[in-house]
């Protein structure tokens, strides 16, 4: 099976429609600051202009010595729940 190399442009927005800077997104905060976030409201704006409301959650992963070695992030589509 061949991987799809097509790039999809997404914009992350706050619920009020303003752009969310990369460093303020839950996954980046987990990876670079060690923050855990749960159910933060965001909106993903797709290249075709559609907006998808999501809840984002993320948590850092630590080595045995306490260093952040990665992060896990989830974006739950809330379209059907609105």
C-alpha positions in Angstrom: 0.0 0.0 0.0 1.3 3.4 -0.9 1.1 6.3 1.5 -0.9 9.4 0.5 1.6 12.2 0.3 -1.0 14.9 -0.4 -0.7 17.7 2.2 -3.9 19.1 3.7 -3.9 22.6 5.0 -5.6 23.2 8.3 -5.9 26.3 10.4 -6.5 26.0 14.2 -9.0 28.6 15.5 -10.3 29.4 18.9 -14.0 29.2 19.5 -14.3 33.0 18.8 -12.8 32.5 15.3 -9.3 34.0 16.0 -6.3 32.0 14.9 -4.6 29.9 17.7 -0.8 30.3 17.6 1.1 27.0 17.3 2.6 27.4 20.8 -0.8 27.7 22.4 -2.2 24.4 20.9 -2.7 21.6 23.4 -0.2 19.1 21.7 2.6 21.7 21.6 1.9 22.7 25.2 2.2 19.1 26.3 5.4 18.5 24.3 7.3 21.7 25.1 5.9 22.7 28.5 4.7 19.4 30.1 1.1 20.6 30.3 -1.9 18.2 30.3 -5.0 19.6 28.7 -8.5 18.1 28.6 -11.5 18.9 26.4 -10.4 22.3 25.2 -12.7 23.8 22.6 -11.1 24.5 19.2 -12.2 24.8 15.6 -10.3 23.3 12.7 -10.7 25.3 9.4 -10.2 23.1 6.4 -8.8 24.3 3.1 -12.2 24.4 1.5 -13.4 26.8 4.2 -15.4 24.3 6.3 -15.1 24.6 10.0 -15.1 21.6 12.3 -15.6 22.1 16.0 -13.4 19.8 18.1 -12.4 19.1 21.7 -8.6 18.7 22.1 -6.8 16.9 24.8 -3.1 16.2 25.2 -0.6 14.9 27.7 3.2 14.7 27.8 5.2 11.4 27.9 8.1 11.2 30.2 11.3 9.1 30.4 12.2 7.3 33.6 14.5 10.3 34.4 11.6 12.8 34.0 12.5 14.2 30.6 9.6 14.8 28.2 10.1 12.3 25.3 6.9 12.8 23.4 3.2 13.7 23.7 -0.1 12.2 22.8 -2.9 14.4 21.4 -6.5 13.8 20.5 -9.0 16.0 18.6 -12.6 14.8 18.9 -15.0 15.9 16.2 -18.0 17.6 17.8 -20.0 18.2 14.6 -22.7 15.7 15.4 -23.0 16.9 19.0 -23.8 20.5 18.2 
